[in-house]
Amino acid sequence: MPKDTWWNLPEAKRQSVTRAAMAEFGARGFSAGSLNVIAREAGIAKGSLFQYFDDKLDFFTTVAEAGSSAVEAAVLVGVDLDDGAYFDCIRVLVQNWLRFFRAHPLEQGMAHAAASEIDEEARAAVQGVPNRHYVSVLRPLAERAQARGELRDGTDLDQLVAMTVLVLRHLDSAPFQPHLDPVLGLHGKPAKQVDRIASELVGALERAYAPAR
C-alpha cells in the first residue's frame, strides 16, 4: 500500500508521477521498467519514490490499480446494471471498453503490461485488481439473467463469466498491440471494423448461452 506521503501530495503531482509510471511500465513492463526514467519524466528525485511506496512492486501495483479504476468507471457508462439484459449490457460494455482504450493509450499500455508481465509476483499482484472488478460486475448480471430466463437451462454461470472475461481481455490488447491475434487480425483494422467484430464476439457468446429461438 502507498505511504501517507503519497496521498499527502498535491493531486497534480500524483498525476504527474502516475502518468510517467504508466508510460514507462506500459512500454517496458514491471521487470524492465526504470524508476530512474519515471522519476526524471515526473520531475522528482528517484529517492522520493521510496518515500511514497515500500518498493517497486508497491509502486507498480498502485499505478495498475489507478488504471483499473479509471477503466471501470468509464466502461460502465450507459450499462444498465439494474435492469439490462446480460448480452445487451456486455455489448455496451465492450464498445465503451474499446472507446476508452483508443482514447487512453497510457492506460491501454498499462493494462497490456500488467497482463503480460513475466514476473510472477508482479503479475499476481496487479491481476487481482481487475479480476475482482470483472467478477463484481459480471457475476450479478449473470445471476439475474439466469433468474429471468435469459440463459439456456443448465448454463454454468462461472463458465459464462469466464468466457466474457476472455473476450474483454482479448479486446483490451489485441486491437492495439501487434502479434496478439493471429486469427481475427484486429491490430491495424479500422475502428468501425474492430467494433463490428467485437459485437460479433458478444453475439457468439449469446448464441452459445442464450435460449434457442
ROKOL-25656 format. One line per field, with one value per residue: residue number from 0; residue in one letter; x, y, z of N, C-alpha, C, O in turn. Coordinates in nm, 3 decimals. Atoms other than C-alpha are relative to their C-alpha. Layout:
% residues N
seq	(NUM ...)
type	(A ...)
n_px	(X ...)
n_py	(Y ...)
n_pz	(Z ...)
ca_px	(X ...)
ca_py	(Y ...)
ca_pz	(Z ...)
c_px	(X ...)
c_py	(Y ...)
c_pz	(Z ...)
o_px	(X ...)
o_py	(Y ...)
o_pz	(Z ...)
This chain:
% residues 213
seq	(0 1 2 3 4 5 6 7 8 9 10 11 12 13 14 15 16 17 18 19 20 21 22 23 24 25 26 27 28 29 30 31 32 33 34 35 36 37 38 39 40 41 42 43 44 45 46 47 48 49 50 51 52 53 54 55 56 57 58 59 60 61 62 63 64 65 66 67 68 69 70 71 72 73 74 75 76 77 78 79 80 81 82 83 84 85 86 87 88 89 90 91 92 93 94 95 96 97 98 99 100 101 102 103 104 105 106 107 108 109 110 111 112 113 114 115 116 117 118 119 120 121 122 123 124 125 126 127 128 129 130 131 132 133 134 135 136 137 138 139 140 141 142 143 144 145 146 147 148 149 150 151 152 153 154 155 156 157 158 159 160 161 162 163 164 165 166 167 168 169 170 171 172 173 174 175 176 177 178 179 180 181 182 183 184 185 186 187 188 189 190 191 192 193 194 195 196 197 198 199 200 201 202 203 204 205 206 207 208 209 210 211 212)
type	(M P K D T W W N L P E A K R Q S V T R A A M A E F G A R G F S A G S L N V I A R E A G I A K G S L F Q Y F D D K L D F F T T V A E A G S S A V E A A V L V G V D L D D G A Y F D C I R V L V Q N W L R F F R A H P L E Q G M A H A A A S E I D E E A R A A V Q G V P N R H Y V S V L R P L A E R A Q A R G E L R D G T D L D Q L V A M T V L V L R H L D S A P F Q P H L D P V L G L H G K P A K Q V D R I A S E L V G A L E R A Y A P A R)
n_px	(0.084 -0.078 -0.015 0.078 -0.065 0.055 0.133 -0.013 -0.047 0.104 0.056 -0.073 -0.127 0.029 0.033 -0.124 -0.075 0.077 -0.004 -0.136 -0.013 0.077 -0.074 -0.117 0.039 0.078 -0.090 -0.108 0.040 -0.052 -0.136 -0.096 0.033 -0.106 0.041 -0.074 0.073 0.126 -0.030 -0.041 0.116 0.094 -0.065 -0.027 -0.117 0.034 0.019 0.134 0.091 -0.005 0.072 0.141 0.034 -0.092 -0.097 0.042 0.125 0.106 0.021 0.062 0.135 0.080 0.026 0.093 0.130 0.054 0.046 0.118 0.114 0.040 0.066 0.131 0.094 0.034 0.068 0.135 0.091 0.106 0.031 0.112 -0.032 0.117 0.111 -0.033 -0.024 -0.143 -0.079 0.010 -0.097 -0.136 -0.025 -0.032 -0.126 -0.109 -0.022 -0.065 -0.134 -0.082 -0.007 -0.088 -0.140 -0.044 -0.021 -0.092 -0.107 -0.081 0.073 -0.002 -0.132 -0.013 0.080 -0.074 -0.120 0.040 0.044 -0.108 -0.120 -0.066 -0.026 0.122 0.052 0.059 0.120 0.105 0.042 0.079 0.116 0.107 0.090 0.102 0.078 0.109 0.094 0.076 0.095 0.097 0.099 0.059 0.070 0.140 0.073 0.026 0.099 0.130 0.040 0.047 0.128 0.102 0.016 -0.075 -0.105 0.042 0.008 -0.123 -0.120 -0.096 -0.025 -0.144 -0.051 0.045 -0.079 -0.137 -0.006 0.015 -0.128 -0.096 0.027 -0.045 -0.146 -0.052 0.027 -0.076 -0.136 -0.015 0.014 -0.096 -0.135 -0.021 -0.039 0.076 0.124 -0.032 0.121 0.086 -0.084 0.061 -0.095 -0.013 0.129 0.072 0.075 0.135 -0.007 -0.026 0.125 0.093 -0.048 0.022 0.142 0.024 -0.050 0.106 0.105 -0.037 0.033 0.145 0.048 -0.044 0.058 0.140 0.093 0.019 0.122)
n_py	(-0.120 -0.124 -0.065 -0.124 -0.107 0.003 -0.061 -0.140 -0.080 -0.065 0.087 -0.017 0.071 0.144 0.032 -0.007 0.123 0.113 0.002 0.039 0.142 0.073 -0.003 0.086 0.138 0.045 0.028 0.094 0.095 -0.019 0.049 -0.084 -0.141 -0.071 -0.103 -0.121 -0.066 -0.051 -0.117 -0.110 -0.051 -0.063 -0.116 0.020 0.084 0.142 0.033 -0.039 0.112 0.088 -0.068 0.017 0.141 0.092 0.051 -0.013 0.075 -0.081 -0.109 0.057 0.041 -0.121 -0.057 0.091 -0.019 -0.127 0.025 0.086 -0.080 -0.090 0.083 0.044 -0.112 -0.039 0.101 0.026 -0.108 0.044 0.142 0.009 0.107 0.030 0.069 0.036 0.140 0.029 -0.019 -0.142 -0.069 0.032 -0.072 -0.138 0.002 0.025 -0.120 -0.097 0.054 -0.035 -0.146 -0.049 0.031 -0.082 -0.138 -0.002 0.095 0.035 0.102 0.123 0.060 0.053 0.122 0.104 0.034 0.077 0.134 0.076 -0.008 0.128 0.022 0.063 -0.074 -0.125 0.032 0.038 -0.118 -0.096 0.062 0.017 -0.117 0.009 0.123 -0.027 -0.090 0.081 0.089 -0.079 -0.053 0.100 0.108 -0.035 -0.005 0.137 0.060 -0.057 0.052 0.138 -0.005 -0.053 0.088 -0.048 0.097 0.139 0.084 0.069 -0.082 -0.015 -0.144 -0.022 0.013 -0.118 -0.115 0.022 -0.024 -0.144 -0.059 0.030 -0.094 -0.133 -0.002 -0.002 -0.130 -0.111 -0.003 0.046 -0.104 -0.108 0.053 0.094 0.140 0.067 0.057 0.057 0.047 -0.112 -0.110 -0.126 -0.110 -0.064 -0.015 -0.123 0.010 0.051 0.143 0.064 -0.007 0.100 0.133 0.013 0.027 0.138 0.089 0.006 0.080 0.141 0.038 0.007 0.123 0.115 0.008 -0.043 0.104 0.005 -0.070)
n_pz	(0.000 -0.001 -0.128 -0.014 0.074 0.137 0.001 -0.041 0.113 0.081 0.104 0.126 -0.011 0.008 0.139 0.078 -0.027 0.051 0.147 0.038 -0.028 0.100 0.126 -0.008 -0.024 0.115 0.111 -0.033 -0.101 -0.134 -0.017 0.071 -0.019 -0.071 -0.094 0.035 0.108 -0.055 -0.083 0.088 0.075 -0.094 -0.058 -0.142 -0.027 -0.010 -0.141 -0.043 0.022 -0.117 -0.107 0.029 0.014 -0.068 0.095 0.139 0.021 -0.059 0.096 0.118 -0.035 -0.018 0.133 0.067 -0.062 0.048 0.136 -0.005 -0.048 0.109 0.101 -0.049 0.000 0.138 0.081 -0.051 0.040 0.089 -0.021 -0.094 -0.094 -0.082 0.067 0.138 0.035 -0.011 0.121 0.035 -0.085 0.044 0.125 -0.034 -0.073 0.096 0.081 -0.090 -0.023 0.116 0.010 -0.105 0.026 0.114 -0.045 -0.115 0.032 -0.117 -0.074 0.081 -0.013 -0.136 -0.007 0.073 -0.076 -0.118 0.041 0.063 -0.084 -0.019 -0.142 -0.050 -0.116 0.049 0.077 -0.094 -0.076 0.078 0.062 -0.097 -0.001 0.106 -0.015 -0.095 0.066 0.094 -0.068 -0.076 0.094 0.090 -0.069 -0.027 0.126 0.045 -0.091 0.033 0.131 -0.020 -0.070 0.090 0.116 0.115 0.031 0.019 -0.120 -0.033 0.026 -0.109 -0.008 -0.006 0.137 0.075 -0.043 0.045 0.144 0.020 -0.038 0.107 0.109 -0.043 -0.005 0.136 0.061 -0.058 0.056 0.139 0.102 -0.022 -0.005 0.111 -0.017 -0.105 0.053 0.130 0.068 0.040 0.048 -0.041 0.001 0.130 0.066 -0.035 -0.125 0.025 0.025 -0.130 -0.076 0.054 -0.039 -0.144 -0.018 0.046 -0.104 -0.101 0.061 -0.011 -0.137 -0.014 0.065 -0.079 -0.135 -0.006 0.048 0.145 0.043)
ca_px	(0.000 0.123 0.251 0.069 0.326 0.183 -0.171 -0.047 0.100 -0.096 -0.323 -0.131 0.195 0.040 -0.099 0.241 0.411 0.130 0.132 0.511 0.490 0.216 0.426 0.736 0.574 0.333 0.624 0.867 0.671 0.744 1.068 1.239 1.065 1.313 1.246 1.515 1.319 0.993 1.149 1.311 0.989 0.788 1.043 1.124 1.423 1.428 1.460 1.125 0.955 1.069 0.921 0.586 0.600 0.752 0.923 0.896 0.620 0.412 0.455 0.365 0.057 -0.064 -0.031 -0.211 -0.494 -0.534 -0.560 -0.812 -1.033 -1.032 -1.124 -1.406 -1.562 -1.551 -1.672 -1.981 -2.124 -2.461 -2.459 -2.791 -2.663 -3.004 -3.232 -3.046 -3.035 -2.698 -2.585 -2.717 -2.508 -2.200 -2.238 -2.243 -1.958 -1.744 -1.797 -1.711 -1.407 -1.272 -1.355 -1.175 -0.855 -0.843 -0.861 -0.625 -0.311 -0.125 -0.396 -0.406 -0.032 -0.050 -0.329 -0.126 0.188 0.005 -0.144 0.182 0.428 0.685 0.749 0.502 0.472 0.407 0.158 -0.034 -0.042 -0.179 -0.415 -0.605 -0.750 -0.914 -1.015 -1.215 -1.368 -1.471 -1.639 -1.807 -1.984 -2.040 -2.144 -2.455 -2.553 -2.524 -2.722 -3.001 -3.000 -3.037 -3.322 -3.506 -3.468 -3.219 -2.983 -3.012 -3.121 -2.819 -2.588 -2.279 -2.253 -1.885 -1.822 -2.027 -1.844 -1.508 -1.583 -1.696 -1.373 -1.172 -1.342 -1.274 -0.911 -0.860 -1.011 -0.801 -0.482 -0.535 -0.665 -0.379 -0.075 0.076 0.114 -0.152 -0.434 -0.334 -0.696 -0.908 -0.616 -0.766 -0.448 -0.438 -0.804 -1.023 -1.207 -1.550 -1.441 -1.300 -1.625 -1.824 -1.606 -1.627 -2.006 -1.998 -1.788 -2.059 -2.309 -2.117 -2.146 -2.517 -2.569 -2.378 -2.560 -2.897 -3.205 -3.255 -3.507)
ca_py	(0.000 0.354 0.550 0.854 1.073 0.965 1.067 1.393 1.503 1.757 1.586 1.733 1.585 1.241 1.254 1.353 1.056 0.818 0.921 0.891 0.546 0.432 0.541 0.357 0.044 0.030 0.033 -0.191 -0.379 -0.408 -0.603 -0.375 -0.051 0.207 0.406 0.648 0.722 0.761 1.000 1.206 1.233 1.321 1.583 1.428 1.260 0.881 0.863 1.035 0.725 0.529 0.796 0.726 0.346 0.048 -0.080 -0.102 -0.366 -0.148 0.137 -0.080 -0.219 0.128 0.253 -0.056 -0.006 0.356 0.242 -0.030 0.214 0.457 0.178 0.050 0.394 0.462 0.129 0.116 0.440 0.361 -0.001 -0.078 -0.280 -0.269 -0.399 -0.453 -0.790 -0.964 -0.962 -0.610 -0.492 -0.672 -0.514 -0.164 -0.251 -0.382 -0.071 0.151 -0.068 -0.015 0.356 0.408 0.233 0.417 0.747 0.647 0.484 0.503 0.305 0.061 0.009 -0.042 -0.298 -0.488 -0.470 -0.600 -0.892 -0.992 -0.930 -1.208 -1.159 -1.393 -1.193 -0.870 -1.033 -1.186 -0.856 -0.648 -0.903 -0.944 -0.594 -0.618 -0.978 -0.864 -0.585 -0.829 -1.068 -0.797 -0.663 -0.970 -1.227 -1.038 -0.970 -1.339 -1.443 -1.203 -1.322 -1.682 -1.592 -1.412 -1.696 -1.516 -1.815 -2.175 -2.424 -2.564 -2.275 -2.275 -1.914 -1.945 -2.057 -1.770 -1.511 -1.667 -1.658 -1.296 -1.205 -1.379 -1.160 -0.843 -0.935 -1.003 -0.669 -0.465 -0.557 -0.732 -0.425 -0.211 -0.438 -0.630 -1.008 -1.096 -1.202 -1.441 -1.524 -1.207 -0.973 -0.692 -0.487 -0.234 -0.270 0.045 0.120 0.055 -0.286 -0.373 -0.256 -0.481 -0.784 -0.716 -0.707 -1.035 -1.193 -1.099 -1.245 -1.572 -1.579 -1.511 -1.795 -2.026 -1.938 -1.779 -1.998 -2.115 -1.906)
ca_pz	(0.000 -0.069 0.228 0.365 0.196 -0.140 -0.052 0.100 -0.232 -0.438 -0.689 -0.982 -0.854 -0.801 -1.153 -1.294 -1.125 -1.220 -1.588 -1.607 -1.449 -1.687 -1.984 -1.864 -1.725 -2.019 -2.263 -2.073 -1.806 -1.437 -1.467 -1.720 -1.626 -1.500 -1.184 -1.299 -1.616 -1.424 -1.174 -1.450 -1.651 -1.340 -1.235 -0.897 -0.734 -0.759 -0.381 -0.348 -0.488 -0.183 0.039 -0.129 -0.172 0.007 -0.305 -0.684 -0.669 -0.440 -0.688 -0.987 -0.811 -0.715 -1.072 -1.205 -0.956 -1.064 -1.425 -1.341 -1.151 -1.443 -1.685 -1.466 -1.426 -1.800 -1.935 -1.713 -1.852 -2.007 -1.887 -1.718 -1.424 -1.255 -1.526 -1.855 -2.028 -1.991 -2.352 -2.414 -2.119 -2.249 -2.593 -2.442 -2.209 -2.496 -2.706 -2.407 -2.346 -2.697 -2.696 -2.367 -2.469 -2.802 -2.616 -2.333 -2.473 -2.140 -1.962 -2.253 -2.236 -1.860 -1.894 -2.152 -1.940 -1.634 -1.825 -1.995 -1.709 -1.680 -1.308 -1.139 -0.816 -1.003 -1.237 -0.947 -0.759 -1.044 -1.197 -0.873 -0.904 -1.250 -1.178 -0.876 -1.083 -1.356 -1.115 -0.906 -1.216 -1.433 -1.175 -1.052 -1.414 -1.496 -1.187 -1.278 -1.639 -1.523 -1.288 -1.569 -1.819 -2.043 -2.041 -2.152 -1.888 -1.710 -1.803 -1.584 -1.465 -1.383 -1.740 -1.884 -1.675 -1.761 -2.134 -2.109 -1.929 -2.204 -2.466 -2.265 -2.205 -2.572 -2.664 -2.422 -2.610 -2.944 -3.134 -3.000 -2.983 -3.279 -3.299 -3.040 -3.270 -3.549 -3.637 -3.641 -3.706 -3.501 -3.484 -3.766 -3.862 -3.876 -3.553 -3.708 -3.824 -3.482 -3.322 -3.555 -3.483 -3.110 -3.131 -3.324 -3.048 -2.799 -3.043 -3.039 -2.660 -2.687 -2.934 -2.702 -2.380 -2.462 -2.518 -2.876 -3.066)
c_px	(0.088 0.007 -0.085 0.061 -0.049 -0.134 0.004 0.054 -0.116 -0.046 0.079 0.133 -0.021 -0.031 0.125 0.082 -0.072 0.010 0.139 0.021 -0.077 0.075 0.117 -0.036 -0.080 0.088 0.095 -0.038 0.065 0.149 0.103 -0.027 0.100 -0.058 0.074 -0.073 -0.128 0.025 0.038 -0.120 -0.100 0.060 0.024 0.130 -0.044 -0.026 -0.137 -0.099 -0.004 -0.050 -0.151 -0.044 0.103 0.111 -0.058 -0.131 -0.119 -0.037 -0.076 -0.146 -0.092 -0.037 -0.101 -0.141 -0.066 -0.054 -0.127 -0.124 -0.051 -0.075 -0.140 -0.102 -0.046 -0.085 -0.141 -0.099 -0.104 -0.035 -0.107 0.021 -0.121 -0.104 0.034 0.020 0.151 0.075 -0.011 0.101 0.142 0.033 0.038 0.136 0.119 0.030 0.065 0.146 0.094 0.018 0.097 0.146 0.054 0.037 0.105 0.113 0.088 -0.067 -0.002 0.135 0.020 -0.080 0.071 0.123 -0.034 -0.037 0.115 0.129 0.060 0.029 -0.130 -0.062 -0.068 -0.129 -0.115 -0.054 -0.091 -0.122 -0.114 -0.101 -0.103 -0.083 -0.116 -0.105 -0.088 -0.112 -0.108 -0.110 -0.073 -0.079 -0.144 -0.084 -0.039 -0.106 -0.139 -0.051 -0.054 -0.138 -0.112 -0.017 0.072 0.106 -0.059 -0.010 0.134 0.126 0.086 0.041 0.148 0.061 -0.038 0.084 0.144 0.015 -0.015 0.130 0.105 -0.019 0.053 0.153 0.061 -0.013 0.075 0.142 0.006 -0.021 0.113 0.145 0.019 0.027 -0.075 -0.120 0.024 -0.123 -0.083 0.081 -0.051 0.095 0.013 -0.131 -0.064 -0.088 -0.140 -0.001 0.028 -0.127 -0.098 0.042 -0.022 -0.145 -0.033 0.053 -0.102 -0.117 0.029 -0.027 -0.150 -0.055 0.036 -0.080 -0.146 -0.090 -0.013 -0.131 -0.065)
c_py	(0.125 0.058 0.128 0.115 0.007 0.074 0.146 0.090 0.074 -0.093 0.009 -0.075 -0.151 -0.040 0.000 -0.128 -0.120 -0.008 -0.040 -0.150 -0.084 -0.006 -0.097 -0.147 -0.055 -0.038 -0.115 -0.106 0.028 -0.033 0.095 0.148 0.069 0.107 0.131 0.079 0.062 0.126 0.120 0.061 0.070 0.123 -0.011 -0.078 -0.145 -0.040 0.036 -0.115 -0.092 0.069 -0.019 -0.146 -0.087 -0.048 0.015 -0.072 0.077 0.115 -0.050 -0.036 0.121 0.063 -0.086 0.015 0.130 -0.016 -0.082 0.077 0.094 -0.077 -0.036 0.113 0.035 -0.104 -0.029 0.111 -0.053 -0.147 -0.009 -0.118 -0.042 -0.084 -0.045 -0.149 -0.025 0.036 0.143 0.081 -0.024 0.072 0.146 0.007 -0.016 0.124 0.111 -0.037 0.043 0.151 0.057 -0.024 0.072 0.141 0.011 -0.101 -0.036 -0.109 -0.132 -0.070 -0.062 -0.129 -0.115 -0.044 -0.086 -0.142 -0.086 0.001 -0.138 -0.031 -0.050 0.077 0.129 -0.028 -0.037 0.122 0.090 -0.063 -0.020 0.113 -0.007 -0.127 0.020 0.092 -0.076 -0.076 0.081 0.058 -0.111 -0.108 0.037 0.011 -0.138 -0.067 0.053 -0.054 -0.142 0.000 0.046 -0.083 0.047 -0.100 -0.139 -0.071 -0.070 0.081 0.010 0.147 0.031 -0.005 0.123 0.122 -0.013 0.029 0.149 0.072 -0.025 0.096 0.138 0.008 0.001 0.140 0.115 0.008 -0.030 0.109 0.103 -0.045 -0.101 -0.142 -0.072 -0.076 -0.056 -0.040 0.117 0.118 0.137 0.118 0.058 0.015 0.133 -0.022 -0.057 -0.150 -0.077 -0.001 -0.107 -0.141 -0.023 -0.032 -0.143 -0.102 -0.012 -0.082 -0.149 -0.052 -0.017 -0.127 -0.123 -0.015 0.044 -0.114 0.005 0.067 -0.074)
c_pz	(0.000 0.141 0.003 -0.079 -0.144 -0.005 0.042 -0.111 -0.065 -0.112 -0.130 0.003 -0.006 -0.143 -0.087 0.018 -0.060 -0.152 -0.048 0.021 -0.101 -0.133 0.003 0.020 -0.118 -0.118 0.030 0.102 0.135 0.008 -0.061 0.019 0.092 0.093 -0.028 -0.108 0.054 0.080 -0.086 -0.071 0.091 0.067 0.149 0.014 0.013 0.144 0.052 -0.015 0.122 0.125 -0.016 0.005 0.070 -0.092 -0.141 -0.026 0.056 -0.094 -0.123 0.027 0.015 -0.133 -0.076 0.056 -0.046 -0.141 -0.002 0.044 -0.108 -0.108 0.046 -0.004 -0.140 -0.071 0.049 -0.034 -0.099 0.012 0.109 0.093 0.083 -0.073 -0.142 -0.020 -0.009 -0.127 -0.055 0.081 -0.048 -0.130 0.029 0.068 -0.095 -0.084 0.084 0.023 -0.112 -0.012 0.104 -0.035 -0.123 0.046 0.110 -0.022 0.120 0.082 -0.077 0.013 0.137 0.015 -0.070 0.078 0.121 -0.037 -0.051 0.081 0.027 0.146 0.065 0.116 -0.045 -0.074 0.093 0.074 -0.080 -0.065 0.098 -0.002 -0.112 0.010 0.096 -0.062 -0.099 0.070 0.071 -0.088 -0.074 0.072 0.036 -0.127 -0.048 0.088 -0.031 -0.133 0.013 0.066 -0.092 -0.126 -0.125 -0.047 -0.019 0.135 0.021 -0.029 0.127 0.006 0.008 -0.140 -0.083 0.037 -0.049 -0.149 -0.031 0.033 -0.108 -0.118 0.037 0.002 -0.140 -0.060 0.066 -0.055 -0.149 -0.105 0.004 -0.002 -0.113 0.050 0.112 -0.053 -0.140 -0.081 -0.053 -0.053 0.037 -0.006 -0.141 -0.075 0.039 0.122 -0.023 -0.024 0.129 0.085 -0.048 0.043 0.148 0.030 -0.042 0.101 0.113 -0.054 0.007 0.141 0.017 -0.065 0.082 0.129 0.011 -0.048 -0.151 -0.036 -0.117)
o_px	(0.193 -0.083 -0.131 -0.010 -0.051 -0.156 -0.088 0.054 -0.229 0.034 0.102 0.174 0.055 0.012 0.138 0.133 -0.009 0.028 0.152 0.086 -0.027 0.077 0.139 0.015 -0.067 0.054 0.133 0.038 0.150 0.227 0.206 0.057 0.137 -0.129 0.021 -0.085 -0.162 -0.045 -0.007 -0.135 -0.169 -0.010 0.016 0.181 -0.152 -0.117 -0.184 -0.192 -0.109 -0.066 -0.227 -0.159 0.218 0.226 -0.166 -0.215 -0.225 -0.154 -0.176 -0.234 -0.207 -0.150 -0.190 -0.239 -0.187 -0.161 -0.219 -0.232 -0.172 -0.176 -0.236 -0.215 -0.163 -0.180 -0.220 -0.217 -0.069 -0.124 -0.086 -0.028 -0.120 -0.172 -0.051 0.064 0.226 0.172 0.080 0.168 0.224 0.147 0.133 0.218 0.221 0.146 0.152 0.233 0.202 0.127 0.174 0.228 0.173 0.133 0.149 0.113 0.141 -0.002 0.005 0.142 0.082 -0.032 0.074 0.152 0.039 -0.004 0.109 0.232 -0.012 0.043 -0.231 -0.184 -0.175 -0.228 -0.229 -0.175 -0.192 -0.219 -0.230 -0.219 -0.222 -0.201 -0.227 -0.224 -0.210 -0.228 -0.224 -0.221 -0.195 -0.181 -0.234 -0.201 -0.151 -0.192 -0.236 -0.169 -0.152 -0.225 -0.228 -0.093 0.036 0.164 -0.167 0.064 0.194 0.237 0.036 0.108 0.194 0.148 0.044 0.131 0.204 0.113 0.049 0.171 0.185 0.079 0.120 0.211 0.164 0.076 0.079 0.214 0.079 0.051 0.130 0.235 -0.070 0.073 -0.028 -0.178 0.004 -0.111 -0.106 0.028 -0.057 0.053 0.038 -0.136 -0.039 -0.135 -0.187 -0.093 -0.030 -0.157 -0.164 -0.042 -0.059 -0.175 -0.117 -0.004 -0.124 -0.179 -0.063 -0.074 -0.196 -0.143 -0.036 -0.103 -0.213 -0.044 -0.008 -0.231 -0.169)
o_py	(0.127 0.036 0.176 0.204 0.115 0.158 0.222 0.212 0.026 -0.171 -0.092 -0.131 -0.222 -0.146 -0.085 -0.183 -0.207 -0.117 -0.114 -0.216 -0.188 -0.109 -0.171 -0.234 -0.172 -0.129 -0.189 -0.200 0.116 0.044 0.123 0.231 0.014 0.197 0.239 0.202 0.176 0.226 0.232 0.183 0.163 0.196 0.088 -0.133 -0.173 -0.119 -0.024 -0.128 -0.148 0.006 -0.003 -0.176 -0.048 -0.059 0.072 -0.022 0.080 0.147 0.009 -0.008 0.119 0.107 -0.034 0.012 0.135 0.036 -0.051 0.057 0.112 -0.029 -0.021 0.093 0.067 -0.068 -0.090 0.101 -0.109 -0.194 0.037 -0.228 -0.150 -0.167 -0.106 -0.219 0.065 0.112 0.191 0.170 0.067 0.114 0.199 0.094 0.052 0.157 0.183 0.050 0.097 0.200 0.148 0.067 0.101 0.200 0.121 -0.208 -0.147 -0.204 -0.240 -0.191 -0.168 -0.223 -0.228 -0.163 -0.180 -0.236 -0.208 -0.047 -0.232 -0.148 0.021 0.093 0.164 0.044 0.006 0.133 0.138 0.007 -0.032 0.091 -0.005 -0.126 -0.026 0.076 -0.056 -0.068 0.043 0.082 -0.110 -0.154 -0.043 -0.026 -0.161 -0.138 -0.023 -0.084 -0.178 -0.078 0.007 -0.047 0.006 -0.084 -0.170 -0.039 -0.122 0.028 0.039 0.196 0.132 0.074 0.175 0.194 0.084 0.090 0.200 0.164 0.064 0.144 0.203 0.107 0.066 0.187 0.225 0.105 0.037 0.109 0.180 0.038 -0.184 -0.164 -0.175 -0.159 0.014 -0.074 0.127 0.201 0.226 0.231 -0.016 0.087 0.184 -0.132 -0.139 -0.220 -0.183 -0.101 -0.172 -0.220 -0.133 -0.117 -0.208 -0.211 -0.121 -0.158 -0.230 -0.164 -0.111 -0.193 -0.223 -0.127 0.013 -0.200 0.113 0.053 -0.031)
o_pz	(0.063 0.222 -0.100 -0.125 -0.204 -0.092 0.013 -0.097 -0.060 -0.165 -0.196 -0.099 -0.071 -0.189 -0.175 -0.079 -0.120 -0.206 -0.146 -0.060 -0.146 -0.200 -0.093 -0.051 -0.153 -0.194 -0.061 0.124 0.148 0.064 0.000 -0.017 0.196 0.049 -0.002 -0.100 0.020 0.064 -0.061 -0.077 0.049 0.137 0.222 -0.083 0.065 0.172 0.149 0.064 0.154 0.230 0.080 0.039 0.088 -0.052 -0.159 -0.101 -0.006 -0.111 -0.164 -0.055 -0.029 -0.153 -0.142 -0.019 -0.068 -0.174 -0.078 -0.011 -0.123 -0.161 -0.029 -0.046 -0.161 -0.141 -0.023 -0.001 -0.203 -0.058 0.221 0.069 0.143 -0.012 -0.208 0.071 -0.048 -0.121 -0.122 0.028 -0.049 -0.149 -0.029 0.038 -0.081 -0.108 0.035 0.026 -0.087 -0.040 0.074 -0.024 -0.130 -0.003 0.143 0.038 0.124 0.124 -0.018 0.030 0.149 0.078 -0.019 0.086 0.153 0.036 -0.039 0.033 0.062 0.183 0.067 0.122 0.005 -0.057 0.071 0.096 -0.029 -0.091 0.057 0.022 -0.083 -0.025 0.069 -0.038 -0.103 0.033 0.070 -0.042 -0.084 0.021 0.008 -0.127 -0.094 0.038 -0.030 -0.148 -0.052 0.026 -0.072 -0.216 -0.235 -0.155 0.032 0.228 -0.072 -0.016 0.235 -0.084 -0.047 -0.174 -0.159 -0.051 -0.094 -0.191 -0.124 -0.038 -0.138 -0.175 -0.044 -0.043 -0.163 -0.130 0.010 -0.029 -0.222 -0.205 -0.091 -0.014 -0.134 0.162 0.160 0.017 -0.239 -0.199 -0.173 -0.127 -0.047 -0.032 -0.237 -0.175 0.149 0.147 0.056 0.018 0.151 0.150 0.033 0.085 0.190 0.114 0.020 0.114 0.167 0.020 0.024 0.158 0.081 -0.009 0.080 0.175 0.110 -0.123 -0.211 0.035 -0.167)
